[in-house]
């Protein structure tokens, strides 16, 4: 509004309610509620909803990029996909840390991938596959969680193959403990170390996503079956819950059709 007219007829409170920040905050509130409602109905897992909520809570928008994207495309989704593609390498991810669970649990790239999954943007498939290919050795738990949530939101054979390759990478698989001897042989000496937790959770996220992508070569099934006997009861219960699902389960009410690479 013209500054002179604003002095006469302006309303600072209304302007704040209609600001870009307020509009984006309202969108994120809706997406957060949608994720929780989807989890309550069984369309996505509770941990996926929690990961999406964490991404939304820590989301820091690139306003200049979003404005440029709106000017070019009329909507903000394409610029999010472009930002994902533009990152030639992963940013610093997040892992569980002993005595250090403070602040954000996702990185900016994790946020973009989780938001694209929540918004059912299948057109980001190619960009997500690129990011999977860029994961280096010993990837952060938050990166694995983000790509797993996207893959299981849009399950298909290409994602299944990419997940299988990840599971065959050194150090990614075979972290279930079915006997106390396995735990004693694997657990670090530090009383605050969380490496074993991170490794098992990474593997479980990938196995769940592969199962929901159809597990075409039967890679996930026996490894999940092993986790059903894990001495850590929460991992065992989660593995049993996954195997109770039909193999290749697709989320209901998906609003996008064929995926574009």
Secondary structure as UniProt FT lines:
FT   HELIX           3..9
FT   HELIX           12..17
FT   HELIX           20..40
FT   TURN            41..42
FT   HELIX           46..57
FT   HELIX           63..73
FT   HELIX           77..86
FT   TURN            98..99
FT   HELIX           108..118
FT   TURN            119..120
FT   HELIX           122..124
FT   HELIX           125..134
FT   HELIX           141..153
FT   HELIX           157..167
FT   TURN            170..172
FT   HELIX           180..186
FT   TURN            191..192
FT   HELIX           195..212
FT   TURN            213..214
FT   TURN            216..217
FT   HELIX           219..227
FT   TURN            228..229
FT   HELIX           233..244
FT   TURN            247..248
FT   TURN            252..253
//
